[in-house]
Amino acid sequence: MSTDFTLHAKGREDTGKGASRRLRRLAAEIPAIVYGGKKDPAQIKLNHKDVVKALENEAFYSHIIALDVDGSSEDVILKDVQRHPAKPVILHMDFLRVNKTTQLQTKAPIHFINEDICAGVKVGGGIIAHTMTELDITCLPQDLPEYIEVDMSAVEVGQTLHISDLVLPKGVESVALSHGADHDLPVVTVNKSKAASADDEGTEAASSEDGAASEE
């Protein structure tokens, strides 16, 4: 199980909203929690600048992270990031401990490729509408994908791709599909453009009028 990211953290004893505000305001640090595995949850703090830099890389959200807490390292994945609604400030983070023999559940971002040559857009004049941008998955840590790729080149106007249409990497399963076929949710659709719809309606109306005139 390889790790591409390392974060350094320190343990913290002071908890609560007041302590968290002091951390963010006075020390430019982020309160966080590490949980899972056979250990008790641990309260930690991270350097805000280091975290902001790490979050700039999309892969950070879906990779194993080597979390060094006071010199002791453990493998984790990022489970949640709480951000300030108006300021570029990270308020809190959650990390989940992982090990190579235990399945984990997390989210993988969806990358839509070949949208510029999508048949439904280039030929049919359609518009691509994304219903999902990430997928809930289960897998072993060693099989954790950086992203799920969806090829849009052959998708036509009016066509919808569902979760079952995605090609998942080996060892990766969809959480939704594990609950049954009725959870096979839409991922992306190529909708007919409003202009094309209006043209179709106009053609249909004209045909109806011609038909009525012929009957007269």
N, C-alpha and C positions, 0 to 999 in steps of 0.2 A: 504494500500500500504506500504509494509515493505521495509526498506533499510538495506543492509548488509555492505555498505561502507560509510565512512564519510571523506570528504576532507575539510581542513581549507584553506581559501583564504583571500586575502585582495584586496580591490578595488585599482585601479590605475588610475591616471589622465594623466600621460605622455604616449603618444602613438607614433606609428611610428617605423620604423626599428631601428633607433638609440637608442631610449628608450628601445626597446626589447633586443637589443644587450647588453646594460648596465645591464639590469636585469639578463640576463643569465650569464654574465661575472663577475659582481661585487657582486651580491647578491645570486647567485645560485638559482634564481627563474625563473619560466616559465610564460610568458605572455599567457593569455587565454581570451576567450570571452564566455559570457552566453547570450543566446537569446531565443526567443519563449515566448509563453503565452501573457499576456496583458501588460507586462512590456517592457521597452526599453532595448535594448542590453546593457550589462554591461561589462566593461573591468576589468579584475581581474589578480592577480598574485598568483602563488602557489609555495610551496617549492619543488624544483626539487627532493630532496631525498625522500620525502613522495610520490610523484607521481611515481617515479621509483619502489618503493616498491609495490604500489597498482597495477601497470601494470603487475607485475609478476604473478598476479592471473587472469586467463582467464575470470573468472566470472565478473571481474570489467568492461569488455567491454560490457556486456549485462545485467547489473543490475542497479536498481535505486540507485543513489548516493545522499547522503545528503550533499549538498555543503554549508558549513558555510562561509559566506562572512561578515567579520567584525561583527560577532556575530549574524547575521541573516541567518537562514537556509532555503533552498529551495530544492525541489527534482528535480534532473536532470539526464540525461543519457549522456554518452560520445558519441559525434558524429564524432570527428576527432582528430587524433594525428599526428602532423608533427615531424618527426625525422631527425636528421642530417644524411646525406648520408654516412659519414665515421666514425663518433664518437658516443659513447653511450650517446647522448644528446637529450633531448626533446626540440623542438624549439617552439611549439605552440599547444594549445588545444582548441577545441570547445565543449561547453556543451549546451544541449537543455533542457529547462524547461519542466516539465511534470506535469499533474494533473490526479487524479484518474478517471475522467469522460471523458477524451479526448483520442481518439485513437492516437497512435504514430506510426511512421514508423522508423524502425531501422534494424540492421543486427544481426542475430543470428548465432554463429558458428555451423558447422556441425561436429558431432562426428560419425565416422564410427566404428562400433563394430563388433566383431566376424570375422575380416578379416583373422585371423589365421586358422579358420575352414571353410572358404568360399568354397562352393562346386566347384566353377569354378577354384579355385586355387589348392585345395587338390586333387580333382578328375580329373579335366581337364587340370591342369598344366598352368592355365592362369595367367595373370598379372593384378592387379587392377590399374585402372587409374582414379584419381579424377579430375573431371571437375570443381566442386565447393567445396569450403571450408567454405562458409558462405552463408546465405540465407536472402534476403530482406523480411521482414515481417511487418505486421501491427497487433496491438493488444492494449488492454488497459494496462496501466502500471502494474496492478495487475496480468496480465496473461503473462507477459514478461518471456520467457523461458531462462534458462541459456545456453542451446544448443538444437539443433535438432539432434535426434539420428537416425542413419541409420543402420539397421541390415543387414550385408553382408552374413550371414551364408548360405542362400539358393540361392544366386545369381550364375548363371551358366556362363560358357564361352560364350562370344558373347552377353550376356545380358546387357542392359543398363537401369539403374534406372533414371527416370525423376522426376521433382518436384512433379508431381501428384502422384507418387508412395510413397512419404514420408508421414509418419504419424505425422501430426502436433498436438501439444497440443491443448486442448480445448480453444477456443477464439483467436487462432492464425491463420492468413491467409497469404498466399504467395502474395507478391506484383505482381510478374510476372503473376501468374495465374489469377489475377483479371483483366488482360488486354486481356484475351482470351486464347483458347487452343493452338494457334500458338506460345505462349510464354512459353509453357511447355518444358523448357530446360533440357538437360541431366545433371545429377549430378555425376554419377559414372558408369564406364563400366569395365567389366572383359574381357580384350582382350586376344586373343589367343597368346601364346608366339611365338617368332620368330623361335625357334627350332621346335615347333609343326607345324607351318606353313610350314617350310622347309620340314619336314617329309611328310606332306600331299601332297606338290608339287611333292616330289620324288615318292610317291606312285602313284599319278596320271600319272606321266611321264612313270613310269614302266608299268602301266596298258595299256597306249596308245601304248607303244612299243610291249607289248605282243599281243595286239589286231592286230597290223600291221603285226607281224610275223605270226599270225594264218591265216590271210588273204592270205599271200604269200604261 
